[in-house]
Amino acid sequence: MAEATPLPPGPVVVIGASGMLGHAWCQLLTHQSIAFTALDLPDFDLLAESTWQANLPESRGVLINCAAYTDVDGAEADEPAANELNGHAVGRLARWCARRNTLLVHYSTDYVFNGAADHPYPIDAPTAPMGAYGRSKLMGEQQLVEAGGTHLLIRTSWLYAPWGKNFVRTMHELSCQRDELKVVDDQTGRPTSAEHLAAGSLDLIRAGKTGVYHLTDGGQCTWYELTCHIAQLNGSTCNVSPCTTADFPRPAPRPTYSVLDLSRTEAVIGAIPGWQERVAEVIGRL
Ligand SMILES: NC(=O)c1ccc[n+]([C@@H]2O[C@H](COP(=O)([O-])OP(=O)(O)OC[C@H]3O[C@@H](n4cnc5c(N)ncnc54)[C@H](OP(=O)(O)O)[C@@H]3O)[C@@H](O)[C@H]2O)c1
């Protein structure tokens, strides 16, 4: 684990503070007694620069951007809206931060890759998004880098938390309510605890790291394997059975394999525990 060195000087701001990851960040900063400003709609709109002046500090600091267009299927129907928030707004924010020498911490996704690999994607693997959401997040990555400021770009996947809309909570509820569940078993990835993502991100910031990092839980699984684990943890008698992606057609294509290589991150924050124990931690709190 990185040593608890001070954060870069200046105010700390969390954008998208009411979302799943944003809430984890606010909780973490509160527990660590780090003063911060939490911003989200409707007072602060990343799409409306007119709301920035009143909310974002003019001085150098740390800006943590958790806001995004996260509706993967919705993005297929409205790619311009996804591009506006995940691409162009990120570029504008990155240029705003660069002018003030503010560290911009930003999140991206495993969906920037083609989802066809058979081993974890290194940080410099060629990007080739399969769908509109991935293209919009890649646009944000590119505009962030082009802005030329100091940034920490963290790609993650399959977020869950005891709050917000996420697969772990949904499957916990469904497996308690239903006798049978069919879950996709031909997509492999990595669940990520939003709370541990925030904590690991803070470790990277404290270690003075910039550039691209991957941060998820350890191990890998399919959605079916994840659901079996959840049902086992909550003691449900639900019969969970595997099915294929083709059985559940969705508007956006889904990656067959989207595990992110964590070696660069683990070299800084230490070995990352497997998803099983972190999911158990969350299920125990639901
Ligand atoms: N969830 C995943 O599985 C996953 C996987 C890989 C990467 N990521 C990335 O991780 C980051 C955090 O994701 P998340 O799941 O925590 O997202 P989330 O729960 O959808 O939260 C996003 C937050 O941003 C807010 N927001 C939306 N439009 C905004 C705007 N124009 N101005 C200011 N705030 C706005 C949302 O408010 P409203 O709710 O009112 O719209 C929401 O509070 C994102 O960059 C996402 O792309 C997520």
The ligand as an SDF file (V2000), in Angstrom:
LIG
                    3D

 48 52  0  0  0  0  0  0  0  0999 V2000
  -20.9410    1.4950  -13.6760 N   0  0  0  0  0  0  0  0  0  0  0  0
  -20.0440    0.7070  -14.2470 C   0  0  0  0  0  0  0  0  0  0  0  0
  -20.1810   -0.5250  -14.2740 O   0  0  0  0  0  0  0  0  0  0  0  0
  -18.8090    1.3170  -14.8660 C   0  0  0  0  0  0  0  0  0  0  0  0
  -17.9300    0.4750  -15.5590 C   0  0  0  0  0  0  0  0  0  0  0  0
  -16.7670    1.0270  -16.1110 C   0  0  0  0  0  0  0  0  0  0  0  0
  -16.5180    2.3810  -15.9960 C   0  0  0  0  0  0  0  0  0  0  0  0
  -17.4090    3.1760  -15.3390 N   0  0  0  0  0  0  0  0  0  0  0  0
  -17.1080    4.6160  -15.2380 C   0  0  0  0  0  0  0  0  0  0  0  0
  -16.9880    4.9440  -13.8670 O   0  0  0  0  0  0  0  0  0  0  0  0
  -17.4360    6.2950  -13.6560 C   0  0  0  0  0  0  0  0  0  0  0  0
  -18.4790    6.3180  -12.5510 C   0  0  0  0  0  0  0  0  0  0  0  0
  -19.5900    5.5110  -12.9690 O   0  0  0  0  0  0  0  0  0  0  0  0
  -20.8860    5.3160  -12.0450 P   0  0  0  0  0  0  0  0  0  0  0  0
  -21.4440    3.9680  -12.3650 O   0  0  0  0  0  0  0  0  0  0  0  0
  -20.5710    5.6980  -10.6560 O   0  0  0  0  0  0  0  0  0  0  0  0
  -21.8580    6.4110  -12.7000 O   0  0  0  0  0  0  0  0  0  0  0  0
  -23.3320    6.8250  -12.2070 P   0  0  0  0  0  0  0  0  0  0  0  0
  -23.7470    6.0510  -11.0150 O   0  0  0  0  0  0  0  0  0  0  0  0
  -24.1950    6.7890  -13.4430 O   0  0  0  0  0  0  0  0  0  0  0  0
  -23.1250    8.3260  -11.7330 O   0  0  0  0  0  0  0  0  0  0  0  0
  -22.8960    9.3730  -12.6200 C   0  0  0  0  0  0  0  0  0  0  0  0
  -23.2670   10.6470  -11.9090 C   0  0  0  0  0  0  0  0  0  0  0  0
  -23.0100   11.7370  -12.8030 O   0  0  0  0  0  0  0  0  0  0  0  0
  -24.1570   12.5880  -12.7640 C   0  0  0  0  0  0  0  0  0  0  0  0
  -24.2750   13.3500  -14.0070 N   0  0  0  0  0  0  0  0  0  0  0  0
  -24.8650   12.9750  -15.1750 C   0  0  0  0  0  0  0  0  0  0  0  0
  -24.8210   13.9680  -16.0560 N   0  0  0  0  0  0  0  0  0  0  0  0
  -24.1950   15.0130  -15.4390 C   0  0  0  0  0  0  0  0  0  0  0  0
  -23.8820   16.3390  -15.8260 C   0  0  0  0  0  0  0  0  0  0  0  0
  -24.2090   16.8130  -17.0380 N   0  0  0  0  0  0  0  0  0  0  0  0
  -23.2590   17.1490  -14.9540 N   0  0  0  0  0  0  0  0  0  0  0  0
  -22.9460   16.7030  -13.7000 C   0  0  0  0  0  0  0  0  0  0  0  0
  -23.2240   15.4510  -13.2700 N   0  0  0  0  0  0  0  0  0  0  0  0
  -23.8470   14.6190  -14.1290 C   0  0  0  0  0  0  0  0  0  0  0  0
  -25.3340   11.6350  -12.6000 C   0  0  0  0  0  0  0  0  0  0  0  0
  -26.4840   12.3430  -12.1980 O   0  0  0  0  0  0  0  0  0  0  0  0
  -27.9280   11.7690  -12.6150 P   0  0  0  0  0  0  0  0  0  0  0  0
  -28.0330   10.4260  -11.9640 O   0  0  0  0  0  0  0  0  0  0  0  0
  -28.8710   12.7890  -12.0710 O   0  0  0  0  0  0  0  0  0  0  0  0
  -27.9180   11.6740  -14.1230 O   0  0  0  0  0  0  0  0  0  0  0  0
  -24.7590   10.7090  -11.5420 C   0  0  0  0  0  0  0  0  0  0  0  0
  -24.9250   11.2330  -10.2440 O   0  0  0  0  0  0  0  0  0  0  0  0
  -17.9330    6.7820  -15.0160 C   0  0  0  0  0  0  0  0  0  0  0  0
  -16.8980    7.4850  -15.6590 O   0  0  0  0  0  0  0  0  0  0  0  0
  -18.2140    5.5090  -15.7820 C   0  0  0  0  0  0  0  0  0  0  0  0
  -18.1040    5.6700  -17.1740 O   0  0  0  0  0  0  0  0  0  0  0  0
  -18.5410    2.6830  -14.7640 C   0  0  0  0  0  0  0  0  0  0  0  0
  1  2  1  0
  2  3  2  0
  2  4  1  0
  4  5  1  0
  4 48  2  0
  5  6  2  0
  6  7  1  0
  7  8  2  0
  8  9  1  0
  8 48  1  0
  9 10  1  0
  9 46  1  0
 10 11  1  0
 11 12  1  0
 11 44  1  0
 12 13  1  0
 13 14  1  0
 14 15  2  0
 14 16  1  0
 14 17  1  0
 17 18  1  0
 18 19  2  0
 18 20  1  0
 18 21  1  0
 21 22  1  0
 22 23  1  0
 23 24  1  0
 23 42  1  0
 24 25  1  0
 25 26  1  0
 25 36  1  0
 26 27  1  0
 26 35  1  0
 27 28  2  0
 28 29  1  0
 29 30  1  0
 29 35  2  0
 30 31  1  0
 30 32  2  0
 32 33  1  0
 33 34  2  0
 34 35  1  0
 36 37  1  0
 36 42  1  0
 37 38  1  0
 38 39  2  0
 38 40  1  0
 38 41  1  0
 42 43  1  0
 44 45  1  0
 44 46  1  0
 46 47  1  0
M  CHG  2   8   1  16  -1
M  END
$$$$
